[in-house]
Amino acid sequence: MARARANALMAAVAIERDCGIETIPHVTPRDTSIMGLESQLLGAHAEGVRNVLAVTGDPPEIGDYPGSQGVYEVDSIGLSQIVSQLNRGEDYNGKGIDAPTSFFLGVAVNPSADDLQTEVERFHQKIEAGARYAMTQALFDLSYLDRFEELIGGWPVPVLLGIFYVRSHQLAVRLHNEVPGIVVPEEIQRRFEQAGPNAGAEGLALARELYAQAREKVAGVYVIPPFKQPEAALDLLD
């Protein structure tokens, strides 16, 4: 989100060490050179982190640091190639490292992207770069998922569907209008508007509907809970 936060790989190490919970840290090439990315990945691997999600990352100028620029020596496809080469026992330039890593590489995919052709092409490149699973952008209508699957001729890797647990009409509208890549269809926005003070319950009902529909379509789901309420994700699974 282009904000200064704890490094995801370091946070993953702390969570896995202290809580024993397997993590999927998001890794972005926005802030670090290729050499720095390799260093961070090798350090995290030494501490036991095995899953990574390669994402390009929001540019810093849209976040808290207007006027600043990202590093971006590679994008998410290039980052996927870096991880895959480390798994083969070599760095980005083909130089051997002491021992190969064993990362389980994931990538992002957005079935509701404005430019579907470009999204399809990039997804195929990510698969060629070694992706083993994919996590979708948050979806509010699974017809986008079906359409994308048809375009690519079937999912080549397991897919985790993103479900955003929204509790207000205001947030639904803001996600649709202000967050690149997220589409909240008009009928969904109307559901929240008509729910009025019961929008929270409507949001939970919608999330559960999406979860039920997804069971036959994808390998799993991940839940984006309400802001600063991570435990609320459990409501969806109750």
C-alpha positions as CSV (number, residue, x, y, z in Angstrom):
1,M,0.0,0.0,0.0
2,A,3.0,2.3,-0.5
3,R,3.3,2.9,3.3
4,A,6.3,2.5,5.6
5,R,5.6,-0.8,7.5
6,A,7.6,-3.7,8.8
7,N,9.3,-5.7,6.1
8,A,7.0,-8.5,5.2
9,L,9.7,-11.2,5.2
10,M,10.9,-10.1,8.7
11,A,7.4,-10.0,10.0
12,A,6.8,-13.5,8.6
13,V,9.9,-14.8,10.4
14,A,8.7,-13.3,13.7
15,I,5.2,-14.8,13.2
16,E,6.4,-18.3,12.3
17,R,9.0,-18.3,15.1
18,D,6.7,-17.0,17.8
19,C,3.3,-18.4,16.8
20,G,4.2,-21.4,14.7
21,I,1.7,-20.2,12.0
22,E,2.7,-20.7,8.4
23,T,2.8,-17.4,6.5
24,I,2.6,-16.1,2.9
25,P,4.6,-12.8,3.0
26,H,4.1,-10.4,0.1
27,V,7.4,-9.5,-1.5
28,T,7.7,-6.5,-3.8
29,P,10.6,-5.2,-5.9
30,R,9.5,-1.6,-5.3
31,D,11.9,-0.8,-2.5
32,T,15.0,-2.9,-3.1
33,S,17.5,-3.7,-5.8
34,I,17.9,-7.2,-7.2
35,M,20.9,-7.8,-4.9
36,G,18.9,-6.6,-1.9
37,L,15.9,-8.8,-2.8
38,E,18.2,-11.9,-3.0
39,S,19.7,-11.0,0.3
40,Q,16.3,-10.7,2.0
41,L,15.0,-13.9,0.5
42,L,18.1,-15.9,1.5
43,G,17.8,-14.6,5.0
44,A,14.1,-15.4,5.3
45,H,14.8,-18.9,3.9
46,A,17.5,-19.5,6.5
47,E,14.9,-18.7,9.1
48,G,12.4,-21.2,7.7
49,V,10.1,-19.1,5.5
50,R,9.1,-21.1,2.5
51,N,6.0,-19.4,0.9
52,V,6.3,-16.1,-0.9
53,L,3.9,-14.1,-3.0
54,A,5.6,-12.0,-5.7
55,V,3.8,-8.7,-6.3
56,T,4.9,-5.6,-8.1
57,G,3.7,-3.3,-5.4
58,D,1.9,0.0,-5.4
59,P,4.2,2.9,-6.5
60,P,5.2,5.1,-3.6
61,E,3.8,8.3,-5.1
62,I,0.2,7.0,-4.5
63,G,0.9,6.4,-0.8
64,D,2.5,8.5,1.9
65,Y,5.5,9.6,0.0
66,P,4.5,11.8,-2.9
67,G,7.4,12.7,-5.2
68,S,9.4,9.6,-4.3
69,Q,10.2,6.8,-6.7
70,G,10.4,3.1,-6.4
71,V,13.5,1.0,-7.3
72,Y,11.7,-1.4,-9.6
73,E,14.8,-3.0,-11.2
74,V,12.3,-5.9,-12.0
75,D,8.6,-6.2,-11.7
76,S,6.6,-9.2,-10.3
77,I,7.6,-11.4,-13.2
78,G,11.2,-10.6,-12.8
79,L,10.9,-11.2,-9.0
80,S,9.3,-14.6,-9.8
81,Q,12.3,-15.4,-12.0
82,I,14.7,-14.4,-9.1
83,V,12.9,-16.8,-6.7
84,S,12.9,-19.6,-9.2
85,Q,16.6,-19.2,-9.9
86,L,17.4,-19.2,-6.2
87,N,15.4,-22.5,-6.1
88,R,17.8,-23.8,-8.8
89,G,20.8,-22.8,-6.8
90,E,21.8,-19.7,-8.6
91,D,21.4,-15.9,-8.4
92,Y,19.8,-13.7,-11.0
93,N,23.0,-13.5,-13.0
94,G,23.4,-17.3,-13.0
95,K,26.1,-17.5,-10.4
96,G,25.9,-20.5,-8.1
97,I,24.9,-20.0,-4.5
98,D,25.9,-22.3,-1.6
99,A,22.6,-24.3,-1.7
100,P,19.3,-24.1,-3.6
101,T,16.3,-22.6,-1.8
102,S,12.9,-24.3,-1.6
103,F,10.5,-21.5,-1.9
104,F,6.9,-22.2,-2.9
105,L,6.3,-19.3,-5.2
106,G,2.9,-17.6,-5.6
107,V,1.8,-14.7,-7.8
108,A,-1.1,-12.3,-7.9
109,V,-3.8,-12.4,-10.6
110,N,-6.7,-10.0,-11.2
111,P,-9.7,-11.5,-13.0
112,S,-11.5,-8.1,-12.9
113,A,-8.6,-6.1,-14.5
114,D,-9.6,-3.4,-17.0
115,D,-7.1,-4.7,-19.6
116,L,-7.8,-8.5,-19.5
117,Q,-5.6,-9.2,-22.4
118,T,-2.5,-7.8,-20.7
119,E,-3.5,-9.5,-17.4
120,V,-3.8,-12.9,-19.3
121,E,-0.4,-12.4,-20.9
122,R,1.3,-11.4,-17.7
123,F,-0.3,-14.3,-15.9
124,H,1.1,-16.7,-18.4
125,Q,4.6,-15.1,-18.0
126,K,4.3,-15.6,-14.3
127,I,3.5,-19.3,-14.7
128,E,6.5,-19.6,-17.1
129,A,8.6,-17.9,-14.5
130,G,7.9,-20.7,-12.0
131,A,4.7,-19.7,-10.1
132,R,3.2,-22.6,-8.2
133,Y,0.0,-21.0,-7.0
134,A,-2.0,-17.7,-7.5
135,M,-3.9,-15.4,-5.3
136,T,-6.7,-13.3,-6.9
137,Q,-7.5,-9.7,-6.3
138,A,-10.5,-9.3,-4.0
139,L,-13.6,-10.3,-6.0
140,F,-17.2,-9.4,-5.3
141,D,-18.7,-11.3,-8.3
142,L,-17.3,-14.8,-9.3
143,S,-18.4,-14.3,-12.9
144,Y,-15.1,-12.5,-13.3
145,L,-13.3,-15.6,-12.1
146,D,-15.2,-17.8,-14.5
147,R,-14.5,-15.5,-17.5
148,F,-10.8,-15.3,-16.7
149,E,-10.5,-19.1,-16.3
150,E,-12.2,-19.5,-19.8
151,L,-9.7,-17.0,-21.3
152,I,-6.7,-18.9,-20.0
153,G,-8.1,-22.3,-20.8
154,G,-8.3,-23.5,-17.2
155,W,-6.2,-22.7,-14.2
156,P,-2.7,-24.2,-14.5
157,V,-2.0,-23.9,-10.8
158,P,-4.1,-23.8,-7.5
159,V,-5.9,-20.5,-7.0
160,L,-6.8,-18.8,-3.7
161,L,-9.7,-16.4,-4.0
162,G,-9.6,-13.0,-2.2
163,I,-12.8,-12.2,-0.2
164,F,-13.0,-8.7,1.2
165,Y,-15.2,-8.6,4.3
166,V,-16.8,-5.1,3.8
167,R,-19.1,-3.7,6.5
168,S,-20.3,-0.4,5.0
169,H,-21.7,1.1,1.8
170,Q,-19.1,3.9,2.1
171,L,-16.2,1.4,2.0
172,A,-17.7,-0.5,-0.9
173,V,-18.0,2.7,-3.0
174,R,-14.4,3.8,-2.0
175,L,-13.0,0.4,-3.0
176,H,-14.7,0.6,-6.4
177,N,-13.7,4.2,-7.1
178,E,-10.3,4.6,-5.5
179,V,-8.6,1.2,-5.3
180,P,-7.0,0.2,-8.6
181,G,-8.0,-3.3,-9.7
182,I,-11.0,-3.8,-7.4
183,V,-14.5,-3.8,-8.9
184,V,-17.6,-3.7,-6.7
185,P,-20.5,-4.1,-9.1
186,E,-23.4,-1.7,-8.8
187,E,-25.8,-4.3,-7.6
188,I,-23.4,-5.1,-4.7
189,Q,-23.1,-1.4,-3.9
190,R,-26.9,-1.2,-3.8
191,R,-27.1,-4.1,-1.4
192,F,-25.0,-2.2,1.1
193,E,-26.8,1.0,0.5
194,Q,-30.2,-0.6,1.0
195,A,-29.0,-2.4,4.1
196,G,-28.4,0.9,5.8
197,P,-27.4,0.4,9.5
198,N,-27.4,-3.3,8.8
199,A,-24.6,-3.1,6.3
200,G,-22.2,-5.0,8.5
201,A,-24.5,-8.0,8.5
202,E,-25.0,-7.7,4.8
203,G,-21.3,-7.7,4.2
204,L,-20.9,-10.8,6.3
205,A,-23.7,-12.5,4.3
206,L,-22.1,-11.5,1.0
207,A,-18.7,-12.8,2.1
208,R,-20.3,-16.1,3.1
209,E,-22.0,-16.3,-0.2
210,L,-18.8,-15.8,-2.1
211,Y,-17.1,-18.4,0.1
212,A,-19.8,-21.0,-0.6
213,Q,-19.7,-20.3,-4.3
214,A,-15.9,-20.6,-4.4
215,R,-15.7,-24.0,-2.8
216,E,-16.2,-25.7,-6.2
217,K,-14.1,-23.2,-8.2
218,V,-10.8,-22.7,-6.4
219,A,-8.3,-24.4,-4.1
220,G,-9.0,-22.1,-1.2
221,V,-9.7,-18.5,-0.1
222,Y,-8.0,-15.8,1.8
223,V,-10.0,-13.2,3.8
224,I,-9.4,-9.5,4.0
225,P,-11.0,-8.6,7.4
226,P,-12.3,-5.2,8.4
227,F,-9.6,-2.6,9.2
228,K,-7.7,-3.4,12.4
229,Q,-10.1,-6.3,13.2
230,P,-8.2,-9.4,12.0
231,E,-10.3,-11.8,14.3
232,A,-13.4,-10.8,12.2
233,A,-12.1,-13.0,9.4
234,L,-13.2,-16.0,11.6
235,D,-16.8,-14.8,11.4
236,L,-16.8,-15.8,7.8
237,L,-15.8,-19.4,8.6
238,D,-18.1,-19.8,11.6
